[in-house]
Amino acid sequence: MRRLAGGVTLSRPNQKTNESQAENAVFSTAGEVFPDGTVIELVASGRENANGVALLSWDGKKAQVAPEIEHQGRRYRPVPIHESIRRAVPMPGSASGYGSTPQLLKETADVFERYLGQPTAESTLAAGFCGTSWISDRMMRPPTLLVTAQGMDPGQGMDLVVRTFRILGCVSRRSLLLANVSRSTIRDLPMYLWPTLLVNQPDLSPRILALWHASNYDGIFIPGDRGSVSHVASAKVLHLAFEPPGDPWCDSALRLVLSPPQYRLPPLGAVELAEIADRFQSRWLRFRLENVLGVIESQQTPSGLNLPACIEQELEFANAVGPLIERHRQDTLAKLARDVSRVIVQVIWVPSHKEQKISVGEITKLANTCLRERGETLEYSSEEIGWKLRDLGFYRPRNGSGKYLKFSRDTRARVHKLAQTFQLDLQAVSGCPDCTRPDVIVPKEVM
């Protein structure tokens, strides 16, 4: 034994004492997945202790619910959960059989179709996201679903989005419906639960969107207070009123576009929501228990999304959702190809390397021609293109012929930076210093 400054005493470790302490230790947990196939999961409990939660242990064949679980000489108890969080986060009370995966997926999609009045494809997409949320903690990049409402006035659109979020909350794993989220409050979220965050905040700032995109990888942390760090990767659903400029997700997120309901929607109150949760929570939990060990991070759907195609033992899930995801990918790429901001950067790419300036009128003509070739029927005016240039950070002085874009050193650097941000596949120009800079190398992904 030796004494250090400050009265701290170090002694030689006693192996028997340490082993005894390990055997007697109790570990707080929100869930565990062990290599031998054992899974521990938080479930709802009618008991007053532990804030109404218990632990479910799955050995690969049967489930057992208890206030405390022992596995490999260690004892586990539910992690302490604030009462408000426990009330807000739905949890199943048990795990029950679900039939086949396609059957469970279809029944879930039917609920979205019935209560939202949306087409089958959109309803299946929402159901697929819900299923993915149950194994998202095993994925390198948990899925993100971006929800927008089109063809409705703002009030009707918000009502339909909230209705969508309520159903998502009943079916997804550990869902938490949020609003008024800021950069500072992100660190206070109960991420130890690996919740599915449903953020009904259509005015989310581009900085928060970029933060969530960059940090949505397992093992990546964001700085916290007093030298701490926070883990914020999880399945997320975000309500976007419009596509943000420089959308950081590009085609790395699912997009659910809600259209006006096809018929008068049935009531969706507390009784209906409780019935939906009771019907699906325990069944999707069983899906998790049977498949969570089969998640393979290196496999992805054709779209590059880390979705249930990586579930080794449940390929029928991938077969059911895969074609829909691929169609979504193609639709997204087509939409990106017709995005006017991206098109502007593409049409000024060559002139920025060869010319001293270009008029806004000429940019308008080039952009409209490019958009028509890609199937766009909308034609932009020079004034509208000028506004888009302003939003992209370009200064447009005026001469006798009208406004123009001068290709100064800063403007050329801005063109290259936007090409990188939009992930445009553009030909590097020999001799251009910006084309050879490592921080502006343009990946070949999106045209």
C-alpha positions, 0 to 999 in steps of 0.5 A: 500500500502507498499513499499519494498526495491529497490523501488518496491511498492505492493498494494492490488489487485483491483478485478474490475481492474484485471477483466477489464485488463483481458478482455482487454488483448490480448494473443499471441497464436500458437493454443488453445484447449478448453474444450468446443470444441472450437479450435484455429489454426494458418493458412496462410493468404495473409495479410501482417500483422502478418507475413502472418498468421491468426487464425482459430476458430472452434466451432465444426461445422464451421470454421472462419478465422480472424486476431483476435479471441475472446473466453470467454472474452479473445482476441487471436492474432497469435504469432509473427513468424520470417519471415524465419520460416514462409517461411519454415513452411507450413500452411493451409489457411483453413479447408476443408472436407476430406471424411472418415479417411480411404479415407484420409489415402489411398489418402495420402499413394498413394502420397508416393507410386507414388512419392517414388516408395515404397511398399504399406505397407511403404507408408501407414506407412509414411501416418499414421505418417503424420496423427498422427503429426496433433494431436501429441501435445495432446500426452504424447509421440509424435511419432518418425519416423526413416528413412533409405535407403537400397540397394542404394549407398549413393548418391541415398539413400540421394536423396530418403530420401530428396524426402521423407522428402519433401513429409512428409513436405507437408502433416505433421503439421507445418513441419520444414526440418532441417540439422546441428542440434547440442545440443546447437541449439536444444534450439533455435528451434521454439518449441512453434509451436509444429512443426514436425521436419524433421532432414536430418542429418544421422550422428546425434550423439548418445548423441543427439539421446539419448537426444531427446528420453529421452525428447520426453514426454509432460511436460519434459524440457531440461536445457537452458541458464541462468537458462532457460529450453526448451521444445523439445517434438514433432513429429520427423522424423530422417534420420539415415544412420545406426542403432546406437549402443545401439539404445535408441528407441528399438521398441518405434519408427516407422522405415521406410526403403526405398528400391530402387524405383520400377519404374522411379519416376515422377518429384517432383519440386516446382509445384508438392510439392505445389499441394500436400500441397494444396491438403492435408494441409487443409484436415488434419487440418479438421481431427485435428479440428474434433478429437483433443479433442478425444485424450486419452493418456492412450490408445495405439496401440498393439506396445505401440506406442502412435498413432491414436488408441487413437482417440476416435471418429476415430477408423477407423484410428486405424483400418486402421493403427493398423495391419500395426503397429503390423506387424512393431512391430513384424518385429522390435522385430525379428530384435532386436532378431538378433542384434549381439550386443544384442546376444553377451550380452545374450550369455555371461550373464551366463558365466559372473556369473560362469566363470573367462574368456571366449575366443572370439572364444567361444563367436563367436560360441555361438553367431552364434548358437543363431543367426541361431536359430533365422533365421539369415543366416549371420555368424560372424568371431571371428575377427568381434565378437572381433570388436563388443566386442570392440564397446561394451566397452569390453577389450580383452587381448591375451594369447597363445590361442588368445584373451579372455574376462576376467570377472573382477568386471568392466566387469561384471558391464558392462555386466549388464549395457548393459543388461539394455540398450538393455532391455534384458529379462535375469534371475537374478542370486542369490547372484549377487550384480549387479542383485539386484541393482535398477539401473540395473533391467532388464525390461521384454520387448525385447528378 
